[in-house]
Amino acid sequence: MAEGITDIQDNTFEEQVVKSDRPAMVDFWAPWCGPCKAIGPLIEELSSVYSGRINFFKCNVDENPVTPGKFGIKAIPTLIFFKDGAAVEQITGMVQKSKLEETIKKVI
């Protein structure tokens, strides 16, 4: 896992994301997903730029089926942005770095 990005599980999601006083981005992914691997380096880059202002998490959907189910995730990668404990933005699929950055700026 890249520095600045935390692996999150079903049993830690509530505490680390919903109850956090800092906005969060959760990357729902799987190791076999090509687009997930492609977007990974963009997220790593942005996590170092925005460190301290937004928390970055990765949730492996194969190992943690409850949380993706709660948010109705049907395709990966799906990035969900949280603020004050609520999901406020969602991006599905591979997108440009500028789109990710624009969404992060909206949330922080």
PyRosetta script that sets phi, psi and omega in degrees:
from pyrosetta import init, pose_from_sequence

init()
pose = pose_from_sequence("MAEGITDIQDNTFEEQVVKSDRPAMVDFWAPWCGPCKAIGPLIEELSSVYSGRINFFKCNVDENPVTPGKFGIKAIPTLIFFKDGAAVEQITGMVQKSKLEETIKKVI")
pose.set_psi(1, 135.8)
pose.set_omega(1, -179.1)
pose.set_phi(2, -68.8)
pose.set_psi(2, 152.0)
pose.set_omega(2, 177.2)
pose.set_phi(3, -61.5)
pose.set_psi(3, 136.3)
pose.set_omega(3, 179.5)
pose.set_phi(4, 91.6)
pose.set_psi(4, -8.0)
pose.set_omega(4, 177.7)
pose.set_phi(5, -119.2)
pose.set_psi(5, 126.8)
pose.set_omega(5, -177.2)
pose.set_phi(6, -105.7)
pose.set_psi(6, 135.9)
pose.set_omega(6, 173.0)
pose.set_phi(7, -74.2)
pose.set_psi(7, 133.8)
pose.set_omega(7, -177.8)
pose.set_phi(8, -123.9)
pose.set_psi(8, 144.0)
pose.set_omega(8, -179.7)
pose.set_phi(9, -115.6)
pose.set_psi(9, 165.1)
pose.set_omega(9, 177.4)
pose.set_phi(10, -51.2)
pose.set_psi(10, -42.4)
pose.set_omega(10, -174.1)
pose.set_phi(11, -79.1)
pose.set_psi(11, -8.6)
pose.set_omega(11, 178.8)
pose.set_phi(12, -113.2)
pose.set_psi(12, -5.3)
pose.set_omega(12, -174.6)
pose.set_phi(13, -58.4)
pose.set_psi(13, -51.7)
pose.set_omega(13, -177.7)
pose.set_phi(14, -55.2)
pose.set_psi(14, -50.8)
pose.set_omega(14, -177.0)
pose.set_phi(15, -65.4)
pose.set_psi(15, -46.4)
pose.set_omega(15, -172.8)
pose.set_phi(16, -81.8)
pose.set_psi(16, -29.9)
pose.set_omega(16, -176.0)
pose.set_phi(17, -107.7)
pose.set_psi(17, -59.0)
pose.set_omega(17, -173.2)
pose.set_phi(18, -65.8)
pose.set_psi(18, -41.4)
pose.set_omega(18, -176.5)
pose.set_phi(19, -90.3)
pose.set_psi(19, 0.5)
pose.set_omega(19, -178.6)
pose.set_phi(20, -72.0)
pose.set_psi(20, 146.7)
pose.set_omega(20, 176.9)
pose.set_phi(21, -89.9)
pose.set_psi(21, 1.4)
pose.set_omega(21, 178.5)
pose.set_phi(22, -112.7)
pose.set_psi(22, 143.7)
pose.set_omega(22, 175.2)
pose.set_phi(23, -57.6)
pose.set_psi(23, 159.1)
pose.set_omega(23, -178.7)
pose.set_phi(24, -141.5)
pose.set_psi(24, 150.6)
pose.set_omega(24, 171.7)
pose.set_phi(25, -120.3)
pose.set_psi(25, 126.3)
pose.set_omega(25, 178.2)
pose.set_phi(26, -113.9)
pose.set_psi(26, 123.2)
pose.set_omega(26, 178.5)
pose.set_phi(27, -96.4)
pose.set_psi(27, 108.3)
pose.set_omega(27, 176.1)
pose.set_phi(28, -87.6)
pose.set_psi(28, 119.7)
pose.set_omega(28, -170.1)
pose.set_phi(29, -146.9)
pose.set_psi(29, 176.7)
pose.set_omega(29, 172.3)
pose.set_phi(30, -147.9)
pose.set_psi(30, 149.6)
pose.set_omega(30, -176.9)
pose.set_phi(31, -63.0)
pose.set_psi(31, -24.4)
pose.set_omega(31, -177.4)
pose.set_phi(32, -88.3)
pose.set_psi(32, -1.7)
pose.set_omega(32, -173.2)
pose.set_phi(33, -90.8)
pose.set_psi(33, 114.1)
pose.set_omega(33, 180.0)
pose.set_phi(34, -58.5)
pose.set_psi(34, -53.0)
pose.set_omega(34, 178.5)
pose.set_phi(35, -60.0)
pose.set_psi(35, -30.3)
pose.set_omega(35, 177.5)
pose.set_phi(36, -63.6)
pose.set_psi(36, -42.8)
pose.set_omega(36, 178.8)
pose.set_phi(37, -66.4)
pose.set_psi(37, -35.6)
pose.set_omega(37, -178.3)
pose.set_phi(38, -69.8)
pose.set_psi(38, -37.0)
pose.set_omega(38, -177.7)
pose.set_phi(39, -82.5)
pose.set_psi(39, -19.0)
pose.set_omega(39, -179.0)
pose.set_phi(40, -50.3)
pose.set_psi(40, -52.1)
pose.set_omega(40, -179.6)
pose.set_phi(41, -61.3)
pose.set_psi(41, -32.6)
pose.set_omega(41, 177.4)
pose.set_phi(42, -65.5)
pose.set_psi(42, -42.2)
pose.set_omega(42, 179.8)
pose.set_phi(43, -66.7)
pose.set_psi(43, -40.7)
pose.set_omega(43, 178.1)
pose.set_phi(44, -60.0)
pose.set_psi(44, -44.7)
pose.set_omega(44, 179.3)
pose.set_phi(45, -60.3)
pose.set_psi(45, -48.3)
pose.set_omega(45, -178.6)
pose.set_phi(46, -67.6)
pose.set_psi(46, -31.4)
pose.set_omega(46, 179.5)
pose.set_phi(47, -65.9)
pose.set_psi(47, -31.5)
pose.set_omega(47, 177.9)
pose.set_phi(48, -77.3)
pose.set_psi(48, -33.4)
pose.set_omega(48, 179.3)
pose.set_phi(49, -69.8)
pose.set_psi(49, -42.5)
pose.set_omega(49, -173.5)
pose.set_phi(50, -103.5)
pose.set_psi(50, 14.3)
pose.set_omega(50, 178.2)
pose.set_phi(51, -54.3)
pose.set_psi(51, 135.2)
pose.set_omega(51, 179.6)
pose.set_phi(52, 91.5)
pose.set_psi(52, -15.3)
pose.set_omega(52, 179.6)
pose.set_phi(53, -111.4)
pose.set_psi(53, -25.0)
pose.set_omega(53, 178.1)
pose.set_phi(54, -148.3)
pose.set_psi(54, 139.8)
pose.set_omega(54, 178.0)
pose.set_phi(55, -88.0)
pose.set_psi(55, 139.9)
pose.set_omega(55, 179.5)
pose.set_phi(56, -112.6)
pose.set_psi(56, 130.5)
pose.set_omega(56, 180.0)
pose.set_phi(57, -131.3)
pose.set_psi(57, 153.3)
pose.set_omega(57, 171.6)
pose.set_phi(58, -122.5)
pose.set_psi(58, 133.9)
pose.set_omega(58, 179.1)
pose.set_phi(59, -123.8)
pose.set_psi(59, 112.2)
pose.set_omega(59, 178.2)
pose.set_phi(60, -73.8)
pose.set_psi(60, 112.6)
pose.set_omega(60, -174.0)
pose.set_phi(61, -67.8)
pose.set_psi(61, -24.3)
pose.set_omega(61, 178.3)
pose.set_phi(62, -72.4)
pose.set_psi(62, -36.2)
pose.set_omega(62, -177.9)
pose.set_phi(63, -89.4)
pose.set_psi(63, -18.8)
pose.set_omega(63, -176.2)
pose.set_phi(64, -133.9)
pose.set_psi(64, 79.8)
pose.set_omega(64, -174.8)
pose.set_phi(65, -77.2)
pose.set_psi(65, -20.2)
pose.set_omega(65, -173.6)
pose.set_phi(66, -69.1)
pose.set_psi(66, -51.2)
pose.set_omega(66, -175.9)
pose.set_phi(67, -63.0)
pose.set_psi(67, -48.6)
pose.set_omega(67, 176.9)
pose.set_phi(68, -58.6)
pose.set_psi(68, -35.8)
pose.set_omega(68, 177.9)
pose.set_phi(69, -62.9)
pose.set_psi(69, -40.2)
pose.set_omega(69, 179.1)
pose.set_phi(70, -60.0)
pose.set_psi(70, -34.4)
pose.set_omega(70, -176.5)
pose.set_phi(71, -101.1)
pose.set_psi(71, 9.8)
pose.set_omega(71, 174.4)
pose.set_phi(72, 64.8)
pose.set_psi(72, 33.7)
pose.set_omega(72, -177.9)
pose.set_phi(73, -75.5)
pose.set_psi(73, 121.9)
pose.set_omega(73, -178.1)
pose.set_phi(74, -111.0)
pose.set_psi(74, -21.0)
pose.set_omega(74, -177.9)
pose.set_phi(75, -137.7)
pose.set_psi(75, 150.8)
pose.set_omega(75, 176.5)
pose.set_phi(76, -128.3)
pose.set_psi(76, 152.8)
pose.set_omega(76, -0.4)
pose.set_phi(77, -73.4)
pose.set_psi(77, 143.4)
pose.set_omega(77, 170.0)
pose.set_phi(78, -125.4)
pose.set_psi(78, 129.4)
pose.set_omega(78, 177.4)
pose.set_phi(79, -109.6)
pose.set_psi(79, 125.6)
pose.set_omega(79, 176.9)
pose.set_phi(80, -116.6)
pose.set_psi(80, 131.6)
pose.set_omega(80, -179.3)
pose.set_phi(81, -103.9)
pose.set_psi(81, 130.1)
pose.set_omega(81, -177.3)
pose.set_phi(82, -115.5)
pose.set_psi(82, 142.1)
pose.set_omega(82, 174.1)
pose.set_phi(83, -142.4)
pose.set_psi(83, 132.1)
pose.set_omega(83, -178.2)
pose.set_phi(84, 52.6)
pose.set_psi(84, 38.1)
pose.set_omega(84, 175.3)
pose.set_phi(85, 81.9)
pose.set_psi(85, -1.2)
pose.set_omega(85, -177.5)
pose.set_phi(86, -118.1)
pose.set_psi(86, 147.0)
pose.set_omega(86, 175.2)
pose.set_phi(87, -72.4)
pose.set_psi(87, 122.1)
pose.set_omega(87, -175.8)
pose.set_phi(88, -115.2)
pose.set_psi(88, -22.3)
pose.set_omega(88, 179.4)
pose.set_phi(89, -144.7)
pose.set_psi(89, 152.9)
pose.set_omega(89, 176.9)
pose.set_phi(90, -145.7)
pose.set_psi(90, 136.7)
pose.set_omega(90, 176.5)
pose.set_phi(91, -127.3)
pose.set_psi(91, 129.6)
pose.set_omega(91, 178.0)
pose.set_phi(92, -118.4)
pose.set_psi(92, 135.0)
pose.set_omega(92, 177.9)
pose.set_phi(93, 91.4)
pose.set_psi(93, 179.0)
pose.set_omega(93, -179.7)
pose.set_phi(94, -77.0)
pose.set_psi(94, 128.0)
pose.set_omega(94, 178.7)
pose.set_phi(95, -132.9)
pose.set_psi(95, 166.8)
pose.set_omega(95, 178.5)
pose.set_phi(96, -68.1)
pose.set_psi(96, 152.4)
pose.set_omega(96, 177.0)
pose.set_phi(97, -57.6)
pose.set_psi(97, -37.8)
pose.set_omega(97, -178.6)
pose.set_phi(98, -61.3)
pose.set_psi(98, -36.5)
pose.set_omega(98, 178.6)
pose.set_phi(99, -66.6)
pose.set_psi(99, -41.6)
pose.set_omega(99, 178.0)
pose.set_phi(100, -63.6)
pose.set_psi(100, -45.5)
pose.set_omega(100, -177.6)
pose.set_phi(101, -64.1)
pose.set_psi(101, -41.3)
pose.set_omega(101, 178.5)
pose.set_phi(102, -60.1)
pose.set_psi(102, -42.0)
pose.set_omega(102, -180.0)
pose.set_phi(103, -68.7)
pose.set_psi(103, -42.0)
pose.set_omega(103, 177.6)
pose.set_phi(104, -58.9)
pose.set_psi(104, -45.4)
pose.set_omega(104, -178.9)
pose.set_phi(105, -63.2)
pose.set_psi(105, -33.0)
pose.set_omega(105, 178.0)
pose.set_phi(106, -66.7)
pose.set_psi(106, -35.6)
pose.set_omega(106, -173.9)
pose.set_phi(107, -83.1)
pose.set_psi(107, -31.8)
pose.set_omega(107, -175.8)
pose.set_phi(108, -87.7)
pose.dump_pdb("model.pdb")
